[in-house]
Amino acid sequence: LPGGDVQLAANISSQFVSSILISGPYATKPITLHLDTSKEVVSQPYIDMTISMMKGFGIEVEVSEDKHTYKIPTGVYRNPPHYAVECDASSSTYPLAMAAITGGKVTALHVGSNSVQGDAAFCYVLEKMGCKVQQDTQHTTVEGPEGGLLRGVDVDMNHLTDAFMGIAVLAAVAKGTTRITGIANQRVKECNRIAVMVEQLSKLGVVSRELDDGIEVEGSDPSALHGARIECYNDHRIAMSFTVLGCKVPGIIITDKECTQKTYPEFWDDFVSILGGTLKVPDEDTQTSSASSGRKVAGMTPPVSLPADEGTHKKDRHHMLVIIGMRGAGKTTQGRAAAHHLGYDFVDIDEVVESRLGSLLPQPGSGSQGAS
């Protein structure tokens, strides 16, 4: 890298800025990075987080007051004796949104006001929608309004663009119309997320439309909506967002369920085991169509308790299949599918043990559920 002056527009993604910042110290001479002042910088908190991380490893970047000029010295990173990595605030937005839509209560551990991540402020958008919020330096608690009766908002999500889909699905069942702006960069992520949200919400009966830099969603009574097969385009945030809506609208089927492995490998396990959600194996015709496309699917139904008679088709009591695997590997989902196909009873050993000994999972506090 020769170093010197670099001109860059940061209206599409902060990742371009971070890549130059991180690699800059290894240039042959110092770099002065100038961001285009005629275009709005997106996801500024991620740039700030990059600079903070570099400082932790011995490289201090000089930042102008307007945050449009960055002077990067040459140097070599030095490993500190200790370095704390924050929890992923973006992943915590989905359990918090589930609290909002169900009228429940969720505490996200190790995501608080001290976080340098923009998505740690997601809770304050939920507060505008009618939730009760408590946030200290290390924890965030959201309690949804009774019955999950939310209200629409007009919000600029420029500093937390990756979290807009969680608000969009809540808006689908909120009172009034919600406008989300400042998220134009979401058109160039794993998919065109704005277009995909409009497309997939329409399958459920939700009216929404694209804006120049965002999305507008008209709220509906949940009883007026219906389930549908959601195409995720291999985008983890599409899958997790529509799972939130599945807590309120029955019959939602998530395709490409394994795409959540990208940022939240334990998502489905936490959804059932910690958050009390329900996953069901889709009908055989859905299974057949999904198998032909090579995708794995998950179906959700709201209530959050398993039917007592699920898996009671009985054929042969003399045969038994035992599925063993790592936690979150999909044993429950695959086990239910196999039991449904073979006509076997299905027994989840975790449920049996917990029914006799109580929950084996640590709880973050009295009366609240937790997610990290």
One Martini backbone bead per residue (centre of mass of N, CA, C, O) as a GRO file, in nm:
protein
  372
    1LEU     BB    1   0.094   0.037   0.025
    2PRO     BB    2   0.141   0.382  -0.035
    3GLY     BB    3  -0.054   0.587   0.055
    4GLY     BB    4  -0.202   0.881   0.152
    5ASP     BB    5  -0.461   1.001  -0.027
    6VAL     BB    6  -0.818   0.932   0.033
    7GLN     BB    7  -1.114   0.885  -0.151
    8LEU     BB    8  -1.456   0.845  -0.003
    9ALA     BB    9  -1.758   0.684  -0.008
   10ALA     BB   10  -2.015   0.616   0.276
   11ASN     BB   11  -2.326   0.542   0.162
   12ILE     BB   12  -2.319   0.217   0.150
   13SER     BB   13  -2.054   0.135   0.339
   14SER     BB   14  -1.848   0.098   0.626
   15GLN     BB   15  -1.651  -0.131   0.530
   16PHE     BB   16  -1.461   0.039   0.355
   17VAL     BB   17  -1.350   0.206   0.584
   18SER     BB   18  -1.248  -0.022   0.770
   19SER     BB   19  -1.043  -0.148   0.571
   20ILE     BB   20  -0.855   0.099   0.563
   21LEU     BB   21  -0.802   0.134   0.861
   22ILE     BB   22  -0.679  -0.151   0.923
   23SER     BB   23  -0.453  -0.144   0.682
   24GLY     BB   24  -0.303   0.138   0.700
   25PRO     BB   25  -0.044   0.085   0.890
   26TYR     BB   26   0.092  -0.089   0.628
   27ALA     BB   27   0.182   0.141   0.492
   28THR     BB   28   0.447   0.337   0.373
   29LYS     BB   29   0.245   0.571   0.449
   30PRO     BB   30   0.041   0.778   0.558
   31ILE     BB   31  -0.315   0.813   0.594
   32THR     BB   32  -0.572   1.015   0.434
   33LEU     BB   33  -0.916   1.003   0.498
   34HIS     BB   34  -1.177   1.107   0.274
   35LEU     BB   35  -1.502   1.191   0.306
   36ASP     BB   36  -1.784   1.249   0.145
   37THR     BB   37  -1.974   1.539   0.218
   38SER     BB   38  -2.227   1.491   0.008
   39LYS     BB   39  -2.251   1.220   0.176
   40GLU     BB   40  -2.392   0.999   0.374
   41VAL     BB   41  -2.306   0.830   0.652
   42VAL     BB   42  -2.305   0.495   0.727
   43SER     BB   43  -2.265   0.340   1.015
   44GLN     BB   44  -2.080   0.500   1.224
   45PRO     BB   45  -2.043   0.300   1.470
   46TYR     BB   46  -1.848   0.108   1.307
   47ILE     BB   47  -1.620   0.307   1.279
   48ASP     BB   48  -1.579   0.361   1.578
   49MET     BB   49  -1.517   0.063   1.647
   50THR     BB   50  -1.261   0.037   1.478
   51ILE     BB   51  -1.097   0.259   1.623
   52SER     BB   52  -1.113   0.133   1.904
   53MET     BB   53  -0.971  -0.132   1.830
   54MET     BB   54  -0.705  -0.012   1.732
   55LYS     BB   55  -0.630   0.116   2.003
   56GLY     BB   56  -0.617  -0.162   2.156
   57PHE     BB   57  -0.360  -0.228   1.931
   58GLY     BB   58  -0.183   0.066   1.910
   59ILE     BB   59  -0.375   0.245   1.712
   60GLU     BB   60  -0.409   0.593   1.639
   61VAL     BB   61  -0.676   0.780   1.520
   62GLU     BB   62  -0.734   1.074   1.355
   63VAL     BB   63  -1.025   1.278   1.415
   64SER     BB   64  -1.245   1.473   1.302
   65GLU     BB   65  -1.513   1.649   1.407
   66ASP     BB   66  -1.697   1.549   1.144
   67LYS     BB   67  -1.600   1.259   1.048
   68HIS     BB   68  -1.430   1.295   0.742
   69THR     BB   69  -1.136   1.263   0.879
   70TYR     BB   70  -0.853   1.025   0.855
   71LYS     BB   71  -0.554   0.959   1.043
   72ILE     BB   72  -0.313   0.710   0.947
   73PRO     BB   73  -0.073   0.548   1.085
   74THR     BB   74   0.206   0.396   1.104
   75GLY     BB   75   0.242   0.040   1.196
   76VAL     BB   76   0.203  -0.200   1.471
   77TYR     BB   77   0.036  -0.437   1.604
   78ARG     BB   78  -0.059  -0.499   1.954
   79ASN     BB   79  -0.107  -0.722   2.189
   80PRO     BB   80  -0.303  -0.734   2.442
   81PRO     BB   81  -0.356  -0.889   2.737
   82HIS     BB   82  -0.655  -0.772   2.703
   83TYR     BB   83  -0.975  -0.847   2.520
   84ALA     BB   84  -1.297  -0.731   2.474
   85VAL     BB   85  -1.584  -0.888   2.336
   86GLU     BB   86  -1.870  -0.817   2.227
   87CYS     BB   87  -2.171  -0.866   2.192
   88ASP     BB   88  -2.429  -0.914   1.961
   89ALA     BB   89  -2.658  -0.672   1.908
   90SER     BB   90  -2.808  -0.772   1.655
   91SER     BB   91  -2.907  -1.048   1.774
   92SER     BB   92  -3.072  -0.918   2.018
   93THR     BB   93  -3.319  -0.795   1.856
   94TYR     BB   94  -3.503  -1.049   1.833
   95PRO     BB   95  -3.582  -1.108   2.126
   96LEU     BB   96  -3.687  -0.820   2.177
   97ALA     BB   97  -3.910  -0.833   1.956
   98MET     BB   98  -4.063  -1.069   2.088
   99ALA     BB   99  -4.154  -0.911   2.332
  100ALA     BB  100  -4.316  -0.696   2.179
  101ILE     BB  101  -4.524  -0.894   2.014
  102THR     BB  102  -4.621  -1.060   2.298
  103GLY     BB  103  -4.584  -0.910   2.586
  104GLY     BB  104  -4.312  -0.965   2.693
  105LYS     BB  105  -3.987  -1.058   2.852
  106VAL     BB  106  -3.649  -0.936   2.786
  107THR     BB  107  -3.300  -1.013   2.847
  108ALA     BB  108  -2.996  -0.868   2.748
  109LEU     BB  109  -2.683  -0.968   2.779
  110HIS     BB  110  -2.413  -0.758   2.734
  111VAL     BB  111  -2.626  -0.522   2.639
  112GLY     BB  112  -2.557  -0.175   2.647
  113SER     BB  113  -2.469   0.160   2.689
  114ASN     BB  114  -2.151   0.081   2.642
  115SER     BB  115  -2.190   0.026   2.363
  116VAL     BB  116  -2.057   0.063   2.020
  117GLN     BB  117  -2.322  -0.037   1.906
  118GLY     BB  118  -2.596   0.067   1.737
  119ASP     BB  119  -2.801  -0.179   1.813
  120ALA     BB  120  -2.830  -0.101   2.121
  121ALA     BB  121  -3.073   0.116   2.032
  122PHE     BB  122  -3.327  -0.055   1.957
  123CYS     BB  123  -3.503  -0.023   2.217
  124TYR     BB  124  -3.595   0.280   2.149
  125VAL     BB  125  -3.785   0.200   1.924
  126LEU     BB  126  -3.965   0.021   2.100
  127GLU     BB  127  -4.053   0.248   2.286
  128LYS     BB  128  -4.208   0.407   2.063
  129MET     BB  129  -4.407   0.143   2.027
  130GLY     BB  130  -4.471   0.072   2.363
  131CYS     BB  131  -4.234  -0.006   2.534
  132LYS     BB  132  -4.048  -0.125   2.798
  133VAL     BB  133  -3.734   0.023   2.914
  134GLN     BB  134  -3.413  -0.119   3.024
  135GLN     BB  135  -3.083   0.041   3.058
  136ASP     BB  136  -2.761  -0.041   3.109
  137THR     BB  137  -2.429  -0.109   3.070
  138GLN     BB  138  -2.509  -0.453   3.042
  139HIS     BB  139  -2.831  -0.421   2.997
  140THR     BB  140  -3.146  -0.530   2.828
  141THR     BB  141  -3.493  -0.444   2.874
  142VAL     BB  142  -3.801  -0.581   2.737
  143GLU     BB  143  -4.152  -0.479   2.745
  144GLY     BB  144  -4.437  -0.549   2.624
  145PRO     BB  145  -4.733  -0.483   2.546
  146GLU     BB  146  -5.032  -0.572   2.592
  147GLY     BB  147  -5.068  -0.806   2.340
  148GLY     BB  148  -4.874  -0.649   2.140
  149LEU     BB  149  -4.967  -0.334   2.121
  150LEU     BB  150  -4.857  -0.149   1.874
  151ARG     BB  151  -4.694   0.136   1.728
  152GLY     BB  152  -4.627   0.342   1.496
  153VAL     BB  153  -4.338   0.480   1.314
  154ASP     BB  154  -4.090   0.746   1.267
  155VAL     BB  155  -3.765   0.633   1.145
  156ASP     BB  156  -3.417   0.673   1.172
  157MET     BB  157  -3.173   0.396   1.079
  158ASN     BB  158  -2.870   0.472   1.009
  159HIS     BB  159  -2.726   0.348   1.287
  160LEU     BB  160  -2.933   0.066   1.240
  161THR     BB  161  -2.978  -0.094   0.963
  162ASP     BB  162  -2.979  -0.412   1.033
  163ALA     BB  163  -3.260  -0.365   1.220
  164PHE     BB  164  -3.512  -0.294   1.035
  165MET     BB  165  -3.666  -0.572   1.006
  166GLY     BB  166  -3.775  -0.586   1.294
  167ILE     BB  167  -3.958  -0.333   1.261
  168ALA     BB  168  -4.119  -0.419   1.009
  169VAL     BB  169  -4.268  -0.664   1.143
  170LEU     BB  170  -4.399  -0.501   1.369
  171ALA     BB  171  -4.555  -0.304   1.179
  172ALA     BB  172  -4.759  -0.520   1.067
  173VAL     BB  173  -4.904  -0.514   1.386
  174ALA     BB  174  -4.943  -0.218   1.401
  175LYS     BB  175  -5.058   0.094   1.465
  176GLY     BB  176  -5.042   0.205   1.168
  177THR     BB  177  -4.776   0.379   1.014
  178THR     BB  178  -4.448   0.292   0.898
  179ARG     BB  179  -4.131   0.473   0.885
  180ILE     BB  180  -3.823   0.383   0.723
  181THR     BB  181  -3.506   0.539   0.728
  182GLY     BB  182  -3.163   0.530   0.625
  183ILE     BB  183  -3.145   0.226   0.435
  184ALA     BB  184  -3.022   0.203   0.140
  185ASN     BB  185  -2.781  -0.007   0.190
  186GLN     BB  186  -2.980  -0.269   0.203
  187ARG     BB  187  -2.962  -0.333  -0.116
  188VAL     BB  188  -2.634  -0.444  -0.062
  189LYS     BB  189  -2.658  -0.721   0.054
  190GLU     BB  190  -2.749  -1.039   0.044
  191CYS     BB  191  -2.984  -0.853  -0.040
  192ASN     BB  192  -3.268  -0.678  -0.122
  193ARG     BB  193  -3.419  -0.603   0.162
  194ILE     BB  194  -3.645  -0.411   0.087
  195ALA     BB  195  -3.776  -0.575  -0.142
  196VAL     BB  196  -3.812  -0.839   0.019
  197MET     BB  197  -3.999  -0.732   0.238
  198VAL     BB  198  -4.227  -0.653   0.051
  199GLU     BB  199  -4.267  -0.932  -0.079
  200GLN     BB  200  -4.310  -1.106   0.187
  201LEU     BB  201  -4.535  -0.942   0.325
  202SER     BB  202  -4.749  -0.981   0.098
  203LYS     BB  203  -4.797  -1.288   0.157
  204LEU     BB  204  -4.953  -1.202   0.442
  205GLY     BB  205  -5.114  -0.911   0.377
  206VAL     BB  206  -4.907  -0.682   0.360
  207VAL     BB  207  -4.870  -0.336   0.335
  208SER     BB  208  -4.602  -0.217   0.125
  209ARG     BB  209  -4.321   0.018   0.057
  210GLU     BB  210  -4.093   0.177  -0.121
  211LEU     BB  211  -3.828   0.390  -0.066
  212ASP     BB  212  -3.554   0.559  -0.136
  213ASP     BB  213  -3.450   0.502   0.199
  214GLY     BB  214  -3.689   0.268   0.242
  215ILE     BB  215  -3.992   0.194   0.440
  216GLU     BB  216  -4.348   0.118   0.425
  217VAL     BB  217  -4.587   0.020   0.684
  218GLU     BB  218  -4.897  -0.132   0.721
  219GLY     BB  219  -5.098  -0.192   0.965
  220SER     BB  220  -5.243  -0.493   1.119
  221ASP     BB  221  -5.446  -0.722   1.203
  222PRO     BB  222  -5.350  -1.036   1.271
  223SER     BB  223  -5.624  -1.174   1.173
  224ALA     BB  224  -5.571  -1.062   0.864
  225LEU     BB  225  -5.351  -1.259   0.854
  226HIS     BB  226  -5.118  -1.495   0.696
  227GLY     BB  227  -4.959  -1.751   0.602
  228ALA     BB  228  -4.624  -1.840   0.468
  229ARG     BB  229  -4.366  -1.871   0.240
  230ILE     BB  230  -4.035  -1.780   0.318
  231GLU     BB  231  -3.797  -1.614   0.138
  232CYS     BB  232  -3.447  -1.563   0.230
  233TYR     BB  233  -3.192  -1.556   0.042
  234ASN     BB  234  -2.973  -1.642   0.252
  235ASP     BB  235  -3.083  -1.449   0.495
  236HIS     BB  236  -3.061  -1.421   0.828
  237ARG     BB  237  -3.251  -1.165   0.878
  238ILE     BB  238  -3.501  -1.270   0.745
  239ALA     BB  239  -3.546  -1.521   0.918
  240MET     BB  240  -3.555  -1.380   1.204
  241SER     BB  241  -3.780  -1.173   1.149
  242PHE     BB  242  -4.011  -1.380   1.068
  243THR     BB  243  -4.006  -1.519   1.341
  244VAL     BB  244  -4.128  -1.290   1.495
  245LEU     BB  245  -4.399  -1.290   1.335
  246GLY     BB  246  -4.462  -1.596   1.411
  247CYS     BB  247  -4.560  -1.518   1.708
  248LYS     BB  248  -4.846  -1.395   1.568
  249VAL     BB  249  -4.843  -1.553   1.290
  250PRO     BB  250  -4.969  -1.815   1.152
  251GLY     BB  251  -4.791  -2.028   0.915
  252ILE     BB  252  -4.491  -1.975   0.910
  253ILE     BB  253  -4.232  -2.037   0.664
  254ILE     BB  254  -3.888  -2.115   0.680
  255THR     BB  255  -3.634  -2.081   0.476
  256ASP     BB  256  -3.315  -2.135   0.511
  257LYS     BB  257  -3.253  -2.190   0.825
  258GLU     BB  258  -2.925  -2.209   0.815
  259CYS     BB  259  -2.850  -1.898   0.777
  260THR     BB  260  -2.815  -1.834   1.092
  261GLN     BB  261  -2.514  -1.930   1.119
  262LYS     BB  262  -2.362  -1.666   1.056
  263THR     BB  263  -2.456  -1.512   1.359
  264TYR     BB  264  -2.681  -1.744   1.495
  265PRO     BB  265  -2.655  -2.069   1.566
  266GLU     BB  266  -2.870  -2.071   1.831
  267PHE     BB  267  -3.150  -1.963   1.749
  268TRP     BB  268  -3.349  -2.210   1.751
  269ASP     BB  269  -3.281  -2.306   2.033
  270ASP     BB  270  -3.352  -2.040   2.183
  271PHE     BB  271  -3.643  -2.011   2.086
  272VAL     BB  272  -3.732  -2.266   2.250
  273SER     BB  273  -3.562  -2.288   2.532
  274ILE     BB  274  -3.582  -1.970   2.621
  275LEU     BB  275  -3.841  -1.822   2.466
  276GLY     BB  276  -4.087  -2.038   2.405
  277GLY     BB  277  -4.109  -2.148   2.134
  278THR     BB  278  -4.252  -2.282   1.820
  279LEU     BB  279  -4.188  -2.578   1.634
  280LYS     BB  280  -4.284  -2.711   1.312
  281VAL     BB  281  -4.355  -2.945   1.091
  282PRO     BB  282  -4.426  -2.940   0.792
  283ASP     BB  283  -4.595  -3.047   0.559
  284GLU     BB  284  -4.539  -3.280   0.320
  285ASP     BB  285  -4.564  -3.091   0.072
  286THR     BB  286  -4.350  -2.894   0.178
  287GLN     BB  287  -4.118  -3.092   0.210
  288THR     BB  288  -4.100  -3.172  -0.088
  289SER     BB  289  -4.042  -2.889  -0.207
  290SER     BB  290  -3.788  -2.836  -0.031
  291ALA     BB  291  -3.617  -3.082  -0.113
  292SER     BB  292  -3.592  -3.006  -0.418
  293SER     BB  293  -3.418  -2.733  -0.328
  294GLY     BB  294  -3.230  -2.797  -0.067
  295ARG     BB  295  -3.406  -2.702   0.174
  296LYS     BB  296  -3.458  -2.587   0.499
  297VAL     BB  297  -3.732  -2.592   0.732
  298ALA     BB  298  -3.953  -2.373   0.933
  299GLY     BB  299  -4.228  -2.388   1.156
  300MET     BB  300  -4.470  -2.160   1.297
  301THR     BB  301  -4.650  -2.125   1.612
  302PRO     BB  302  -4.884  -1.941   1.810
  303PRO     BB  303  -4.808  -2.110   2.040
  304VAL     BB  304  -4.561  -2.158   2.321
  305SER     BB  305  -4.668  -2.463   2.307
  306LEU     BB  306  -4.677  -2.795   2.307
  307PRO     BB  307  -4.852  -3.032   2.195
  308ALA     BB  308  -4.954  -3.316   2.360
  309ASP     BB  309  -5.019  -3.493   2.073
  310GLU     BB  310  -4.758  -3.488   1.942
  311GLY     BB  311  -4.664  -3.770   1.776
  312THR     BB  312  -4.920  -4.011   1.795
  313HIS     BB  313  -4.840  -4.195   1.580
  314LYS     BB  314  -4.903  -4.549   1.553
  315LYS     BB  315  -4.720  -4.859   1.477
  316ASP     BB  316  -4.421  -4.934   1.616
  317ARG     BB  317  -4.303  -5.014   1.946
  318HIS     BB  318  -4.024  -5.191   1.871
  319HIS     BB  319  -3.906  -4.923   1.762
  320MET     BB  320  -3.599  -4.717   1.772
  321LEU     BB  321  -3.490  -4.375   1.755
  322VAL     BB  322  -3.171  -4.209   1.797
  323ILE     BB  323  -3.072  -3.869   1.841
  324ILE     BB  324  -2.735  -3.743   1.818
  325GLY     BB  325  -2.605  -3.417   1.926
  326MET     BB  326  -2.545  -3.111   1.908
  327ARG     BB  327  -2.628  -2.819   2.007
  328GLY     BB  328  -2.829  -2.686   1.746
  329ALA     BB  329  -2.834  -2.916   1.501
  330GLY     BB  330  -3.153  -3.036   1.470
  331LYS     BB  331  -3.291  -3.274   1.629
  332THR     BB  332  -3.585  -3.187   1.669
  333THR     BB  333  -3.667  -3.129   1.378
  334GLN     BB  334  -3.581  -3.409   1.259
  335GLY     BB  335  -3.739  -3.584   1.457
  336ARG     BB  336  -4.023  -3.488   1.379
  337ALA     BB  337  -4.006  -3.563   1.083
  338ALA     BB  338  -3.956  -3.867   1.124
  339ALA     BB  339  -4.207  -3.927   1.296
  340HIS     BB  340  -4.415  -3.834   1.089
  341HIS     BB  341  -4.329  -4.033   0.859
  342LEU     BB  342  -4.331  -4.310   1.050
  343GLY     BB  343  -4.537  -4.294   1.302
  344TYR     BB  344  -4.403  -4.189   1.556
  345ASP     BB  345  -4.307  -4.114   1.844
  346PHE     BB  346  -4.212  -3.813   2.023
  347VAL     BB  347  -3.905  -3.752   2.215
  348ASP     BB  348  -3.782  -3.503   2.433
  349ILE     BB  349  -3.541  -3.517   2.662
  350ASP     BB  350  -3.534  -3.230   2.766
  351GLU     BB  351  -3.835  -3.223   2.851
  352VAL     BB  352  -3.827  -3.456   3.047
  353VAL     BB  353  -3.611  -3.351   3.240
  354GLU     BB  354  -3.743  -3.070   3.300
  355SER     BB  355  -4.016  -3.187   3.414
  356ARG     BB  356  -3.850  -3.316   3.667
  357LEU     BB  357  -3.599  -3.085   3.731
  358GLY     BB  358  -3.611  -2.856   3.557
  359SER     BB  359  -3.440  -2.611   3.446
  360LEU     BB  360  -3.105  -2.618   3.284
  361LEU     BB  361  -3.119  -2.316   3.227
  362PRO     BB  362  -3.003  -2.016   3.262
  363GLN     BB  363  -3.116  -1.729   3.433
  364PRO     BB  364  -3.093  -1.374   3.440
  365GLY     BB  365  -3.368  -1.346   3.616
  366SER     BB  366  -3.631  -1.258   3.779
  367GLY     BB  367  -3.899  -1.296   3.553
  368SER     BB  368  -3.687  -1.343   3.312
  369GLN     BB  369  -3.560  -1.352   2.998
  370GLY     BB  370  -3.271  -1.458   2.804
  371ALA     BB  371  -3.022  -1.299   2.587
  372SER     BB  372  -2.701  -1.287   2.382
   0.00000   0.00000   0.00000
